[in-house]
């Protein structure tokens, strides 16, 4: 295939994935944005985790809150659990890689905080473990998943929120996840600071 045609195909595939996801994920995205804004307004924080591209998304989300998204506003408390190499490697070495996030949730999470768990398959063992640790700490879990939701489809509790992208391909799921993250950031900003706060 001509490389220009291939690029056009990938663009169109991404556009279709977003269009197909819109109706399915929109209610959950709105609910997630509202719950995060409510928690942040009550001086709670958001812990974020994921692996690989989802780790990058976790860091992307936390940076948008800690620094700014599109509004010039105060920083908001969010911690990406993917960034401390000494903690990650010590936990993986002393226990197992399955616990690299849950140990941090146990130490940093408080009742009323939110865990944003990102896993395209819904099956990442360390992200699943982080969810279980969050529930023990009295936290809400918001999960970004894909495909059939994997294990997260089975373990989410009634107060948790799953945003599941209806697609099979990891790259397309990740692209929708990034858009969802930006939507949530926008909802948080508008909820806490209005639409015209020093753009």
C-alpha beads as a LAMMPS data file, in Angstrom:
LAMMPS data file: protein, C-alpha beads

199 atoms
198 bonds

1 atom types
1 bond types

-500.0 500.0 xlo xhi
-500.0 500.0 ylo yhi
-500.0 500.0 zlo zhi

Masses

1 110.0

Atoms # bond

1 1 1 0.000 0.000 0.000
2 1 1 1.178 3.513 -0.787
3 1 1 2.405 5.137 2.478
4 1 1 0.134 8.150 1.944
5 1 1 -2.851 5.842 1.579
6 1 1 -1.792 3.962 4.705
7 1 1 -1.588 7.171 6.712
8 1 1 -5.019 8.223 5.441
9 1 1 -6.373 4.804 6.417
10 1 1 -4.985 5.126 9.950
11 1 1 -6.453 8.620 10.331
12 1 1 -9.859 7.393 9.186
13 1 1 -9.638 4.360 11.488
14 1 1 -8.925 6.662 14.431
15 1 1 -11.788 8.986 13.506
16 1 1 -14.204 6.050 13.237
17 1 1 -13.053 4.656 16.586
18 1 1 -13.801 8.006 18.250
19 1 1 -17.157 8.357 16.505
20 1 1 -18.177 4.815 17.447
21 1 1 -17.137 5.377 21.062
22 1 1 -18.942 8.686 21.530
23 1 1 -22.435 7.500 22.426
24 1 1 -21.195 4.598 24.524
25 1 1 -18.639 6.456 26.643
26 1 1 -20.144 9.943 26.873
27 1 1 -22.410 9.338 29.917
28 1 1 -19.574 7.712 31.869
29 1 1 -17.143 10.498 30.925
30 1 1 -19.573 13.128 32.210
31 1 1 -20.078 11.168 35.416
32 1 1 -16.316 10.727 35.874
33 1 1 -15.621 14.420 35.299
34 1 1 -18.255 15.409 37.851
35 1 1 -17.003 12.963 40.464
36 1 1 -13.405 14.086 40.013
37 1 1 -14.387 17.752 40.238
38 1 1 -16.382 17.027 43.388
39 1 1 -13.457 15.193 44.988
40 1 1 -10.965 17.906 44.059
41 1 1 -13.332 20.571 45.403
42 1 1 -13.283 18.694 48.716
43 1 1 -9.466 18.726 48.849
44 1 1 -9.134 15.088 47.787
45 1 1 -6.598 13.903 45.219
46 1 1 -6.444 11.639 42.195
47 1 1 -3.940 8.781 41.875
48 1 1 -3.322 7.523 38.337
49 1 1 -1.721 4.322 37.027
50 1 1 -1.206 2.297 33.864
51 1 1 1.472 0.456 31.885
52 1 1 3.319 1.394 28.694
53 1 1 1.241 3.844 26.670
54 1 1 -1.244 3.919 29.526
55 1 1 1.586 4.954 31.861
56 1 1 2.231 7.866 29.515
57 1 1 -1.483 8.695 29.651
58 1 1 -1.363 8.575 33.456
59 1 1 1.474 11.100 33.467
60 1 1 -0.280 13.203 30.838
61 1 1 -3.405 13.403 32.985
62 1 1 -1.550 14.281 36.185
63 1 1 0.446 17.002 34.428
64 1 1 -2.728 18.562 33.031
65 1 1 -4.115 18.797 36.573
66 1 1 -0.963 19.719 38.469
67 1 1 0.052 22.419 35.994
68 1 1 -2.858 23.467 33.783
69 1 1 -5.047 22.228 30.972
70 1 1 -6.483 25.134 28.963
71 1 1 -7.290 27.521 31.787
72 1 1 -4.817 29.546 33.833
73 1 1 -5.942 28.246 37.211
74 1 1 -4.453 26.838 40.427
75 1 1 -2.805 23.436 40.239
76 1 1 -4.916 20.439 41.236
77 1 1 -3.650 17.421 43.213
78 1 1 -2.981 14.407 40.997
79 1 1 -0.172 11.865 41.308
80 1 1 0.986 9.525 38.540
81 1 1 2.116 6.295 40.226
82 1 1 4.280 5.470 37.207
83 1 1 7.111 7.974 37.650
84 1 1 9.195 7.031 40.707
85 1 1 11.708 4.503 39.348
86 1 1 13.211 3.783 42.785
87 1 1 9.803 2.927 44.256
88 1 1 8.718 0.943 41.213
89 1 1 11.877 -1.147 41.084
90 1 1 12.094 -1.705 44.844
91 1 1 8.505 -2.965 45.015
92 1 1 9.000 -5.125 41.920
93 1 1 12.206 -6.532 43.390
94 1 1 10.984 -7.084 46.968
95 1 1 7.451 -8.257 46.131
96 1 1 6.438 -8.455 42.468
97 1 1 5.588 -6.193 39.556
98 1 1 1.923 -6.892 40.297
99 1 1 2.237 -4.688 43.410
100 1 1 4.075 -1.639 42.023
101 1 1 0.899 0.471 42.081
102 1 1 -1.039 -1.104 44.947
103 1 1 1.762 -0.452 47.448
104 1 1 1.667 3.227 46.503
105 1 1 -2.115 3.343 46.769
106 1 1 -1.893 1.802 50.235
107 1 1 0.589 4.467 51.305
108 1 1 -0.835 7.539 49.561
109 1 1 -4.550 6.906 49.117
110 1 1 -7.126 8.242 51.554
111 1 1 -10.869 7.731 51.810
112 1 1 -12.539 10.006 49.284
113 1 1 -9.568 10.041 46.913
114 1 1 -9.980 8.693 43.380
115 1 1 -7.940 6.090 41.505
116 1 1 -7.839 6.585 37.737
117 1 1 -6.886 3.129 36.460
118 1 1 -5.905 2.909 32.783
119 1 1 -5.675 -0.471 31.028
120 1 1 -6.630 -1.081 27.396
121 1 1 -7.322 -4.773 28.033
122 1 1 -8.836 -4.375 31.485
123 1 1 -6.606 -7.239 32.625
124 1 1 -3.306 -5.642 33.759
125 1 1 -2.550 -7.421 37.071
126 1 1 -0.839 -4.434 38.699
127 1 1 -3.705 -2.105 37.765
128 1 1 -6.255 -4.636 39.038
129 1 1 -4.269 -4.838 42.305
130 1 1 -4.292 -1.049 42.548
131 1 1 -8.089 -1.115 42.284
132 1 1 -8.381 -3.620 45.126
133 1 1 -6.038 -1.508 47.274
134 1 1 -8.094 1.586 46.485
135 1 1 -11.312 -0.066 47.605
136 1 1 -9.686 -1.046 50.906
137 1 1 -8.765 2.634 51.390
138 1 1 -12.318 3.815 50.735
139 1 1 -11.511 5.265 47.320
140 1 1 -13.551 5.454 44.139
141 1 1 -12.095 3.836 41.007
142 1 1 -12.563 5.304 37.560
143 1 1 -11.271 2.844 34.950
144 1 1 -10.388 3.517 31.320
145 1 1 -10.616 0.167 29.533
146 1 1 -11.289 -1.289 26.091
147 1 1 -12.449 -4.440 24.301
148 1 1 -14.797 -6.336 26.675
149 1 1 -13.523 -4.607 29.817
150 1 1 -11.529 -7.654 30.918
151 1 1 -11.304 -8.263 34.660
152 1 1 -12.353 -4.703 35.405
153 1 1 -15.786 -5.487 33.990
154 1 1 -16.108 -8.071 36.771
155 1 1 -14.533 -6.276 39.751
156 1 1 -15.953 -2.759 39.486
157 1 1 -18.300 -1.908 42.348
158 1 1 -21.575 -0.019 42.049
159 1 1 -20.030 3.361 42.912
160 1 1 -17.110 2.912 40.478
161 1 1 -17.120 4.199 36.896
162 1 1 -15.851 2.258 33.880
163 1 1 -15.218 4.103 30.612
164 1 1 -14.884 1.260 28.111
165 1 1 -13.810 1.943 24.528
166 1 1 -15.681 -0.404 22.152
167 1 1 -12.686 -1.386 20.029
168 1 1 -10.273 -4.307 19.808
169 1 1 -7.073 -2.590 18.673
170 1 1 -4.758 -1.210 21.360
171 1 1 -3.659 1.836 19.372
172 1 1 -7.239 2.936 18.666
173 1 1 -8.229 2.380 22.311
174 1 1 -5.304 4.500 23.478
175 1 1 -6.249 7.277 21.070
176 1 1 -9.760 7.371 22.466
177 1 1 -8.384 7.226 26.016
178 1 1 -6.358 10.371 25.345
179 1 1 -9.446 12.181 24.053
180 1 1 -11.389 11.025 27.121
181 1 1 -8.626 12.366 29.367
182 1 1 -8.842 15.753 27.656
183 1 1 -12.639 15.719 27.991
184 1 1 -12.375 14.985 31.715
185 1 1 -9.826 17.776 32.173
186 1 1 -12.157 20.178 30.387
187 1 1 -15.105 19.112 32.558
188 1 1 -13.049 19.563 35.719
189 1 1 -11.904 23.038 34.683
190 1 1 -15.405 24.169 33.744
191 1 1 -16.927 22.716 36.907
192 1 1 -14.403 24.247 39.304
193 1 1 -13.428 27.469 37.539
194 1 1 -16.045 28.291 34.917
195 1 1 -15.538 28.802 31.212
196 1 1 -13.704 32.136 31.232
197 1 1 -11.135 31.775 34.028
198 1 1 -8.091 33.528 32.505
199 1 1 -7.864 31.625 29.226

Bonds

1 1 1 2
2 1 2 3
3 1 3 4
4 1 4 5
5 1 5 6
6 1 6 7
7 1 7 8
8 1 8 9
9 1 9 10
10 1 10 11
11 1 11 12
12 1 12 13
13 1 13 14
14 1 14 15
15 1 15 16
16 1 16 17
17 1 17 18
18 1 18 19
19 1 19 20
20 1 20 21
21 1 21 22
22 1 22 23
23 1 23 24
24 1 24 25
25 1 25 26
26 1 26 27
27 1 27 28
28 1 28 29
29 1 29 30
30 1 30 31
31 1 31 32
32 1 32 33
33 1 33 34
34 1 34 35
35 1 35 36
36 1 36 37
37 1 37 38
38 1 38 39
39 1 39 40
40 1 40 41
41 1 41 42
42 1 42 43
43 1 43 44
44 1 44 45
45 1 45 46
46 1 46 47
47 1 47 48
48 1 48 49
49 1 49 50
50 1 50 51
51 1 51 52
52 1 52 53
53 1 53 54
54 1 54 55
55 1 55 56
56 1 56 57
57 1 57 58
58 1 58 59
59 1 59 60
60 1 60 61
61 1 61 62
62 1 62 63
63 1 63 64
64 1 64 65
65 1 65 66
66 1 66 67
67 1 67 68
68 1 68 69
69 1 69 70
70 1 70 71
71 1 71 72
72 1 72 73
73 1 73 74
74 1 74 75
75 1 75 76
76 1 76 77
77 1 77 78
78 1 78 79
79 1 79 80
80 1 80 81
81 1 81 82
82 1 82 83
83 1 83 84
84 1 84 85
85 1 85 86
86 1 86 87
87 1 87 88
88 1 88 89
89 1 89 90
90 1 90 91
91 1 91 92
92 1 92 93
93 1 93 94
94 1 94 95
95 1 95 96
96 1 96 97
97 1 97 98
98 1 98 99
99 1 99 100
100 1 100 101
101 1 101 102
102 1 102 103
103 1 103 104
104 1 104 105
105 1 105 106
106 1 106 107
107 1 107 108
108 1 108 109
109 1 109 110
110 1 110 111
111 1 111 112
112 1 112 113
113 1 113 114
114 1 114 115
115 1 115 116
116 1 116 117
117 1 117 118
118 1 118 119
119 1 119 120
120 1 120 121
121 1 121 122
122 1 122 123
123 1 123 124
124 1 124 125
125 1 125 126
126 1 126 127
127 1 127 128
128 1 128 129
129 1 129 130
130 1 130 131
131 1 131 132
132 1 132 133
133 1 133 134
134 1 134 135
135 1 135 136
136 1 136 137
137 1 137 138
138 1 138 139
139 1 139 140
140 1 140 141
141 1 141 142
142 1 142 143
143 1 143 144
144 1 144 145
145 1 145 146
146 1 146 147
147 1 147 148
148 1 148 149
149 1 149 150
150 1 150 151
151 1 151 152
152 1 152 153
153 1 153 154
154 1 154 155
155 1 155 156
156 1 156 157
157 1 157 158
158 1 158 159
159 1 159 160
160 1 160 161
161 1 161 162
162 1 162 163
163 1 163 164
164 1 164 165
165 1 165 166
166 1 166 167
167 1 167 168
168 1 168 169
169 1 169 170
170 1 170 171
171 1 171 172
172 1 172 173
173 1 173 174
174 1 174 175
175 1 175 176
176 1 176 177
177 1 177 178
178 1 178 179
179 1 179 180
180 1 180 181
181 1 181 182
182 1 182 183
183 1 183 184
184 1 184 185
185 1 185 186
186 1 186 187
187 1 187 188
188 1 188 189
189 1 189 190
190 1 190 191
191 1 191 192
192 1 192 193
193 1 193 194
194 1 194 195
195 1 195 196
196 1 196 197
197 1 197 198
198 1 198 199
